[in-house]
C-alpha cells in the first residue's frame, strides 16, 4: 500500500521547519523567525491605587464643597463613575477619616448618599449616622432614626445603641426619655452596662428617688471582673486593679503639672 503525505519544507541551510511553534522561557518561537516577545495587555494597568489613597482623595473631593445636597451628591457620583462595583471599603475608610476630623455634616451626607445607592446598610453605618446626628444637634432626626432601627431590629439590637440613646438623653436632661429606653432594655432582656447604671443612678439621686436608686444598685451591682483587649488577646482583669491604676495615672499627671 502507498501512503501519501506532505514532506517537511527544507531551508537552504538544510534544516527542516517544525510543524508547531515551540515555547522557550516565556517566548513563543516561530518556525523560522525566532522568539516573539509577549507584550502586556492594554486593559491591564500596572499602577494600582490602594483603598487608603482613594479614601483620602474622596475626603479631599467633598471637603471644600458647600452643604448643598445636590453638589455633594454630584461630586460623589462623579467619583465612583468609573468603578465597576460600589467602592464600599473606600467609603468606609473615608467615613472613619471624617469621624476623626469631626466633620459631622459630611458624615451625614456621605452615609445618606450611600444608603440612597442601596449600599452599606449595616449596624455600624447606622450607629455612625446616629452619632453624627447627635453631635450635629439634630435631635428630631436622631429620634426618628432610633425608632426606625428599634422597630426593624427589635430582638437583635446591639447594646451600644441603648447606651448611645441614654447618654444623649442624659446630656440633654430628658429624664423621661431615659426611663423609656431603660424600660425597653429590661423588657427585651438586655443587661445594662456600668455607664447606664451610673447615669440612671445620678438621675435618681437628682430627682430624689432614693428607693429606685437602691433597687437599681441591688439589681445591677458593680462587676468584679472586666474584660480588656491587650495586644489582641482578651484578658480578664479585676475592677479594683483598674480603679487603682486609674487613680495612679491621675496622681502622676497632677504631679507632672
Phi, psi and omega in degrees: 000146179260137178250123179263139180197169180265130177279143178296142180287143185251131174282165178300330179284350178101001182268146182264143177279140176278154183285333185234148178288155180251150180250124181231112172050054174085356178251146175265120183265119178277173186300309185231005186247000176087187184289141177250122184290149176265124179262151179295152181293152183289324186274358177262118179264137179278329180273115180247136180264129181285169182290332181291314179293325177294318178295324176295319177295324178295319178295317179292333181290324185254354187289323184270005181278167175280179181272014178289130185297316183295324180292317180291316179296323177294321177294321178292322177294320178290333179291324182256017186296323185262010178276136178287325177233160180293125183282076186292321181294321179296316180293321179296318178291325176295321177295321178295322178293318177294328178291322176293329177273359178059042174266078189291321180296319179294323178297316179298316181294317182293318181292318178294324175295319179295320177294326178293336175276357181077026185237153170068026181276074180245170179295325178295319179293319178295322179293320177297319178294320178296318179294319180294320178295322179292320179291332179275356177082021179263080186290324180295317178292327177297314180294323178295315178294322179297317179295325177293313180294319183294321181286327182277334182233062189293317186256000181232022182281128179295157183291336183296332177292319176296319179298319181294315182293319179294322178293324177296312180292329178293318179290329179276351182076022180265084188289322181297321177295323176300314182295326178293316179295321179293324176295322176296322178298313181293326179291325179274355179080025178269120182282129180287152178269188186293323183294320179295316179297322179294315180295318178294322177296321177296319179293319179297322179290323179293322182274357179078019179268072185288329179294318177291328177296317179294320177297320179296316180292324179287325181284323181236078179290159179294138183288152177270341181232148173225153181253128177233152178260115180241114181056041177081002180247143180276120186238136177266126185231144176291146180291327179297322177295321179294319179294321178295320178293324177293320178294320178296320178295321179293317180294322178293321178293323177293322178293324177296323179290000000 
